C-alpha cells in the first residue's frame, strides 16, 4: 500500500490537473474512517462547489468531487479517468 506521503503527492498533482482542465471543479482527499470521510487536503470549504461524488481510491483514502455541473456524466467520466491515472499507477 502507498504511504500517506505518496498518496498526498499524487493527489496534489491530480488536483492541479483537474482544476486546470475543469475550473469549476474542486477535489478533496479524504481518509476513510469507517463510514466517515475525513478531510486530509485539497480545496478549502469556502471555495467548494456543491458536492457531486465520492471515489474510493484504496481501502484507506478517497476523493470527494465538488462540481456545479453535477449532471455532466461525460465530464465525470473524464475526471474519473484522471483519478485512475494517478492511483492505478500510470503517473
C-alpha positions in Angstrom: 0.0 0.0 0.0 1.2 3.5 -0.8 2.4 5.7 2.1 0.4 8.7 3.2 3.1 11.0 1.8 2.9 9.3 -1.7 -0.9 9.5 -1.6 -0.8 13.2 -0.9 1.9 13.8 -3.6 -0.2 12.0 -6.2 -3.4 13.8 -5.1 -1.8 17.3 -5.3 -0.7 16.6 -8.9 -4.2 15.2 -9.7 -5.8 18.3 -8.1 -3.8 20.7 -10.2 -4.7 18.7 -13.4 -8.4 18.5 -12.6 -8.7 22.2 -11.6 -6.8 23.3 -14.7 -8.9 21.2 -17.1 -12.2 21.9 -15.2 -12.0 25.3 -13.5 -15.5 24.8 -11.8 -14.5 21.5 -10.2 -12.8 21.1 -6.8 -11.4 17.9 -5.3 -10.5 17.0 -1.7 -8.5 14.0 -0.4 -10.2 12.2 2.4 -9.1 9.5 4.8 -11.8 6.8 5.2 -12.6 6.2 8.9 -15.4 3.7 8.9 -18.3 5.4 7.2 -16.8 8.8 7.7 -14.7 10.6 5.1 -12.3 12.8 7.0 -10.7 15.8 5.0 -6.9 15.5 4.6 -6.1 18.1 1.9 -7.4 19.8 -1.2 -9.7 22.7 -1.9 -10.9 24.6 1.1 -14.5 24.6 2.1 -15.0 28.3 1.2 -14.3 27.6 -2.5 -16.2 24.4 -2.9 -19.0 23.9 -5.4 -21.9 21.6 -4.5 -20.8 18.0 -3.6 -21.0 15.7 -6.6 -19.4 12.3 -6.0 -17.0 10.3 -3.9 -14.5 8.0 -5.4 -12.6 5.4 -3.2 -9.0 5.1 -4.4 -8.0 2.4 -2.0 -9.0 0.9 1.4 -7.9 4.0 3.3 -8.4 7.0 1.0 -11.0 8.5 -1.2 -11.5 11.7 -3.3 -14.6 13.9 -2.9 -15.5 15.8 -6.1 -17.3 19.1 -6.0 -18.9 20.4 -9.2 -21.6 22.9 -10.1 -22.5 20.8 -13.1 -23.4 17.5 -11.4 -25.4 16.2 -14.4 -22.5 16.2 -16.8 -21.7 12.5 -17.0 -19.1 12.9 -19.7 -17.1 15.3 -17.5 -17.4 13.0 -14.5 -16.1 10.1 -16.7 -13.1 12.3 -17.7 -12.4 13.2 -14.1 -12.6 9.6 -13.1 -10.1 8.6 -15.8 -7.7 11.3 -14.4 -8.1 9.9 -10.9 -7.5 6.3 -12.1 -4.4 7.5 -13.9 -2.9 8.8 -10.7 -4.0 6.0 -8.4 -3.8 2.9 -10.7 -0.1 3.5 -11.3 0.0 5.4 -14.7 1.5 8.7 -13.3 
